[in-house]
Amino acid sequence: MDPLGSLKSEVLQPALVLIIPGLIAGAPYLFVLDHYLPWVAPFADDHPTLSTFLSLIASAVFGMLVYEFGTNIEAKWIDQQLRAKRENFDEEW
């Protein structure tokens, strides 16, 4: 049994690609949520496991949105510009 089997790139890389950008994109909303709903911070202090789980789920959702937005930018703008500059763009990809 490989104790580091869960850290292989097939599992760790996709998770980090979603969660880290999701944390960065979602952090400002946490401050807004705490400002308008003052019970959020005491709830997080009273229930640390649940708040960690919910924040990871929210980070994954925000990460999926950021990933999708970036993919659309790449497909609609960057690929169109590269297709105009290079004749064999589709063959390379």
Backbone as a ProteinNet text record, in pm:
[ID]
protein_1_A
[PRIMARY]
MDPLGSLKSEVLQPALVLIIPGLIAGAPYLFVLDHYLPWVAPFADDHPTLSTFLSLIASAVFGMLVYEFGTNIEAKWIDQQLRAKRENFDEEW
[TERTIARY]
84.6	0	89	57.8	136.3	74.7	145.1	85.5	70.4	148.1	137.7	55.4	-23.5	-103.6	-207	-255.9	-356.6	-295.8	-165.5	-100.1	-52.7	-95.5	-56.8	-120.9	-63.2	-106.9	-248.1	-299.6	-435.2	-540.6	-509.6	-605.7	-573.1	-447.7	-408.4	-415.9	-368.6	-362.9	-501.6	-600	-732.8	-798.3	-775.2	-833.9	-774.2	-643.8	-579.5	-613.4	-631.5	-668	-805.4	-891.6	-1023.8	-1026.9	-964.9	-982.1	-903.2	-779.2	-699.5	-758.7	-792	-858.7	-995.1	-1063.6	-1192.3	-1178.8	-1073.3	-1047.8	-1019.1	-939.1	-904.9	-1027.6	-1109.5	-1228.8	-1337.9	-1344.9	-1453.2	-1423.7	-1298	-1262.1	-1329.9	-1338.2	-1408.7	-1555.8	-1619.5	-1759.4	-1776.4	-1675.2	-1680.7	-1683.3	-1604.5	-1606.9	-1740.8	-1798.4	-1929.7	-2036.2	-2027.5	-2122	-2112	-1990.9	-1971.4	-2020.8	-2009.8	-2056	-2208.8	-2277.8	-2423.8	-2492	-2422.9	-2477.2	-2378	-2392.3	-2290.5	-2285.2	-2379.1	-2376.4	-2284.4	-2227.7	-2144.2	-2014.5	-1946.7	-1819.1	-1838.5	-1936.3	-1956.2	-1997.2	-2073.6	-2110.7	-1985.9	-1895.5	-1772.1	-1685.5	-1685.7	-1609.7	-1672.6	-1804.3	-1872.9	-1870.6	-1867.3	-1873.1	-1756.6	-1634.6	-1520.3	-1518.7	-1562.9	-1560.6	-1662.5	-1781.8	-1885.7	-1848	-1793.5	-1756.3	-1640.1	-1547.6	-1439	-1492.6	-1582.9	-1643	-1720.7	-1801.5	-1879.2	-1790	-1681.4	-1590.9	-1516.6	-1483.3	-1419.8	-1516.6	-1642.1	-1742.8	-1762.9	-1773.4	-1789.8	-1666.9	-1548.7	-1426.2	-1423.8	-1469.4	-1474.7	-1573.9	-1687.2	-1786.5	-1730.7	-1671.6	-1610	-1496.5	-1420.2	-1312	-1362.5	-1475.4	-1534.5	-1580.8	-1637.1	-1679.7	-1561.3	-1453.9	-1333.7	-1272.1	-1267.9	-1211.8	-1293.7	-1424.4	-1511.6	-1497.2	-1488	-1470.6	-1337.9	-1232.2	-1101.9	-1100.5	-1171.9	-1180.3	-1253.9	-1359.6	-1431.7	-1346.3	-1269.1	-1179.2	-1078	-1022	-922.9	-983.9	-1101.8	-1163	-1212.6	-1267.7	-1329.9	-1233.3	-1137.7	-1050.1	-910.7	-846.3	-706	-693.7	-777.4	-769.5	-805.4	-898.6	-933.8	-816.7	-746.9	-630.4	-517.6	-494.7	-391.1	-428.5	-554.9	-601	-579.7	-596	-574.4	-426.1	-339.2	-195.2	-127.2	-173.2	-108.3	-200.9	-147.8	-229.8	-257.3	-162.8	-177.9	-209.7	-286.9	-320.8	-399.4	-499.2	-582.3	-503.2	-405.4	-323.6	-231.4	-184	-96.6	-172.1	-298.2	-375.6	-455.8
-117.5	0	123.6	216.2	338.1	447.1	490.4	592	728.4	754.5	882.8	870.9	766.2	743.7	852	914.4	1019.3	1150	1161.1	1284.2	1275.4	1175.8	1163.4	1275.6	1303.6	1419.1	1405.3	1282.9	1266.7	1319	1321	1364.7	1504.5	1527.1	1652	1771	1754.2	1866.3	1920.6	1837.4	1894.1	1958.7	1900.1	1958.9	2095.9	2107.4	2236.3	2339.4	2294	2386.1	2446.7	2376.3	2429.6	2503.5	2449.9	2504.9	2633.5	2640.5	2762.3	2884.1	2876.8	2992.8	3021.3	2916.6	2936.7	3009.2	2978.4	3051.2	3198.3	3222.9	3361.5	3437.5	3372	3438.8	3454	3362.4	3365.5	3441.9	3472.3	3540.5	3676.6	3759.8	3887.6	3870.2	3766.8	3742.7	3698.8	3636.3	3599	3722.9	3823.8	3948.4	4020.2	4018.9	4079.7	4002.8	3870.5	3787.9	3813.8	3826.7	3853.7	3993.5	4087.4	4223.6	4229.9	4163.8	4171.7	4068.3	3959.5	3856.4	3835	3909.7	3903.7	3770.7	3680.6	3552.7	3451.7	3486.1	3392.1	3360.9	3461.3	3438.5	3356.4	3387.8	3300.2	3157.2	3143	3009.1	2931.5	2998.1	2932.1	2894.1	2977.1	2943.9	2826.8	2820.9	2713.9	2580.8	2585.2	2464.2	2464.9	2440.3	2452.8	2347.5	2226.2	2123.1	2152.9	2190.3	2222.9	2346	2447.2	2568.7	2541.7	2454.5	2418	2341.1	2246.7	2170.7	2261.5	2350.9	2441.6	2537.1	2581.8	2671.9	2597.6	2470.5	2393.6	2368.8	2341.2	2323.3	2454.2	2564.9	2695.3	2729	2696.7	2721.4	2639.9	2516.2	2433.4	2490.8	2539.4	2599.4	2726.4	2814	2934.4	2898.3	2794.8	2750.4	2700.1	2628.5	2582.2	2699	2800.8	2919.2	2993.3	3007.6	3075.2	2995.2	2863.9	2777.3	2787.8	2786.5	2796.8	2933.5	3037.8	3172.5	3182.3	3126.4	3127.5	3046.3	2934.3	2851.8	2925.8	2996.8	3074.7	3186.6	3252.9	3357.7	3297.9	3184.8	3121.4	3080.2	3020.1	2969.4	3080.2	3185.4	3287.9	3398.2	3433.5	3544.8	3500.8	3424.7	3391.1	3297.1	3193.4	3100.7	3167.8	3260.7	3332.2	3416.5	3481	3560.7	3472.1	3359.1	3267.4	3203.9	3175.9	3119	3217.8	3347.3	3448.8	3466.1	3445.3	3464.4	3342.2	3223.6	3100.2	3021.9	2978.9	2904.8	2762.2	2701.8	2561.8	2550	2642.5	2642.3	2517.7	2481.8	2365	2236.4	2229.5	2108.3	2092.1	2205	2198.4	2151.9	2187.2	2151	2028.4
0	0	0	-86.7	-100.4	-12	94.2	181.9	115.1	11.2	-58.6	-186.3	-196.5	-316.6	-341.6	-235.4	-255.2	-303.6	-302.4	-347.4	-491.7	-563.2	-702.8	-783.8	-897.6	-975.3	-1029.4	-1043	-1095.9	-1000	-871.3	-770.8	-720.6	-688.2	-624	-719.2	-840.7	-934.8	-970	-1006.7	-1034.4	-912.5	-795.4	-675	-646.8	-660	-634.8	-741.5	-865.4	-973.4	-948.2	-879.2	-848.5	-715.3	-612.8	-478.7	-457.1	-502.9	-478.7	-549.7	-679.9	-740.1	-678	-632.9	-566.9	-435.1	-359.5	-234.7	-262.4	-363.9	-397.3	-446.7	-529.8	-582.6	-477	-381.9	-284.6	-157	-130	-5.4	11.4	-91.8	-71.7	-33.7	-85.7	-53	92	147.9	288.4	377.5	341.9	418.6	405.3	286.4	266.1	343.4	339.7	413.6	563.6	613.3	755.1	792.9	699.8	728.7	739.1	646.4	644.5	734.7	765	853.8	967.7	1076.2	1182	1257.8	1238.2	1306.4	1238.8	1121.6	1047.4	1122.4	1174.5	1244.4	1372.8	1457.2	1573.7	1535.6	1428	1381.5	1339.2	1268.3	1225.3	1345	1449.4	1570.4	1646.5	1648.3	1721.2	1646.3	1512.9	1430.5	1329.8	1374.7	1283.3	1171.8	1199.1	1096	986.5	1027.2	929.2	848	912.1	839	742.8	781.2	690.3	570.1	596.2	487.1	392.3	447	362.4	283.8	345.2	273.4	162.6	183.2	75.3	-39.8	-7.2	-112.8	-188.9	-115.9	-181.1	-264.6	-215.7	-292	-419.9	-413.4	-533.3	-634.3	-586.4	-676.6	-741	-660.5	-715.7	-811	-777.7	-865.5	-999.3	-997.4	-1122.8	-1208.4	-1143.2	-1218.4	-1278	-1201.7	-1251.6	-1365.8	-1350.2	-1454.3	-1583.1	-1569.6	-1687.1	-1754.4	-1673.9	-1728.8	-1804.8	-1746.9	-1813.1	-1940.8	-1941.3	-2061.1	-2172.5	-2137.7	-2238.6	-2294.9	-2210.5	-2259.2	-2355.8	-2318	-2404.9	-2538.5	-2535	-2657.2	-2748.6	-2691.3	-2774.3	-2816.8	-2734.4	-2768	-2808.5	-2722.2	-2747	-2866.5	-2872.1	-2984.4	-3116.3	-3113.9	-3237.6	-3287.3	-3195.8	-3235.7	-3287.1	-3222.7	-3268.9	-3402.2	-3421.7	-3547.8	-3661.9	-3634.2	-3737.4	-3768.8	-3670.8	-3691.7	-3752.3	-3717.3	-3762.1	-3853.4	-3965.5	-4059.3	-4011.6	-3944.4	-3903.7	-3755.1	-3703	-3560.4	-3522.6	-3603.5	-3570.9	-3579.6	-3667.2	-3678.9	-3558.2	-3502.7	-3386.6	-3262.8	-3252.5	-3135.7	-3165.7
[MASK]
+++++++++++++++++++++++++++++++++++++++++++++++++++++++++++++++++++++++++++++++++++++++++++++

